[in-house]
Amino acid sequence: MYTQGLDAKPADNTIPFNRTDPELERRFQERVDAEEKIEPRDWMPDGYRRTLVRQISQHAHSEIVGMLPEGNWITRAPTLRRKIALLAKVQDEGGHGLYLYSAAETLGVSRDELVEQLLSGKAKYSSIFNYPTLTWADIGTIGWLVDGAAIMNQVPLCRCSYGPYARAMIRICREESFHQRQGYEIVMTLAQGTPEQKRMAQDSLDRWWWPALMMFGPSDDASAHSAQNMRWKIKRFSNDELRQKFVDATVPQAEYLGLTIPDPDLRFNAETGHYEFGTIDWSEFERVLKGDGPCNRERLEARNKAWDDGAWVREAALAHARKRESRAAAQNQAGARGRA
């Protein structure tokens, strides 16, 4: 989408790597403070570039891995309407990954390198996708909570200082809004259904609530780079601010559904206008990030299998491209001889 000619570091240094210059950094920060978008061939601090590559690639990996827990339910969705909607959603997630890989490529890193990091386990993706989808209610809860948390986190990214990332996020957020509404409608249908269906919805909420809160990342006092990222306007809000906004928006939705948030410490503070909630088990968060979640191994095995099984498609596409290039070159040569 944005990436032609940007896969490699250019010889003319139009994209500078590993350079520091106080004057250039000052001008860069002035542009960021003035809400100007930074574009791929603009000068940028190396730390800014590294941060963006890490964040955008992890975002892309999350979209791709996030297809797995939901794709597992496409054939088992209860109605044809549900199957079609879920299939469309999983397809959207794949598209989001492609948009984001394209945005990352504008920073001088190749897609092959990013994919290799994912498949080898070197790269991280959102911890939420290492939890299993045990029932159909989980598909609704993922849409409601996981995509709801994603929207809360990603809408501010539409104003990210880096242009390609900000532009990619506009379409992604529009589609995520559809996903969130789809999920909430599934949970609503179950909550208003039979007692067994409502119990299924409550059980799903019980299992996904805390992992959803962890999606916003560690608390501000444990986040090493949050302040710098906000200064660069890669981020607009801190982790704790976004988490609080999510809780404030989601608790009334659960109350409307007649479901109970699994937090005995949850209460509304009339003075602050916010919901206070219990302590998050950050040891679980760290454990899942390090690869010891319920489905970490399963997710990477599935992605590696898909990569290996798709090798023939990539080879065929490359062979077709080379054939077209050869034909075009032959036609150009014939045209040149004719003009001569």
C-alpha positions, 0 to 999 in steps of 0.5 A, a space after each residue: 500500500 505504501 511500500 514500493 521501494 522501501 523494503 531496503 535501506 536506500 544507498 542515497 540515505 534518504 531514510 537515515 538509520 542510526 543517526 543522532 543530531 540534536 538540531 534535527 531532533 529539535 526540528 523533528 520534535 517541533 513538527 510533532 508538537 505542531 501536529 504535523 505528520 511524519 512521513 517515511 522519507 522524513 528525518 526521524 530519530 532512530 528511537 522513534 523508528 525502532 519504537 514504531 517498527 516494534 509497535 506496528 509489527 506487534 499490532 500486525 502480528 496480533 491481527 494475524 494470530 487473532 484470526 485463529 481463536 475465532 476461525 475455530 468457530 466458523 464451521 460451528 457457528 449456530 446459524 448461516 447468518 452467524 457463519 457469514 458474519 464471523 467469516 467476514 470478521 476473520 477476513 477483516 482481521 487478515 486485511 488489518 494485518 496486511 495494512 499494518 505490515 505495509 505501514 511497518 515496511 515504510 520504516 525500512 523493514 521487510 515483511 519477510 523479516 517481520 513474519 520470520 520474527 513472528 514464526 520463530 517466537 521472537 516477536 510478541 503479539 497481544 496476550 489476549 489471543 493465547 486464551 481458548 474459545 471454549 464456547 460460542 459465547 466466547 466469540 461474542 465476548 471477544 467482539 464485545 470486550 476484546 474488540 471494544 478494548 482494541 477500539 479504545 486503544 486504537 482510535 487515538 492511533 488515528 492521530 499518531 504522529 507517523 502518517 502511514 500508521 495513522 492512515 491505516 488505523 482509520 479504516 481498521 477502526 471503522 471495521 473494528 467498530 462493526 466487530 464490537 457491535 457484532 460481538 455485543 449483539 451475540 452476547 445480548 442474544 444469549 443474555 436474553 435467551 434461555 437460562 443456560 444461554 445466559 449462564 454461558 454468557 456469564 461464564 464467558 465474561 468471567 473468563 475474559 474480563 481480566 485478560 481484556 483489562 491486561 490488553 492495555 499493557 502494564 500500569 503506568 508506573 511499570 511502563 518504561 517507554 510510555 512517557 517518551 511515546 506520548 512525547 513523540 505522539 505515537 500514543 495519546 493516552 497512557 495505559 491506565 487512562 485507556 484502561 479506565 475509559 474502557 471500564 467506565 464504558 463497559 460496566 454499564 453495558 454489562 449491567 444492561 445485559 444483566 451480567 455481572 463483572 467478575 470483580 468483587 472490588 468494582 464500585 462506582 465512585 460518585 466523586 470521581 465519576 469513574 468505576 474503581 476496580 480490583 488489582 490485576 494479576 500482572 504475574 499472569 500477564 507476564 507469564 502469558 507474554 513469556 509463552 506460558 499461556 493456555 494456547 501460546 504453543 498452539 497459536 505458533 504451531 498453527 501459524 507455522 503450519 499455515 506458512 509451510 502449507 502456503 509455500 506453494 502459493 508464494 512460489 507460484 505467485 513469484 513464478 507468475 510475476 517473473 513470467 509477466 516481467 519477462 514478457 514485458 521485457 520482451 515486448 519492450 525490446 520488440 518495440 524498441 527494434 520496431 522504432 529503430 
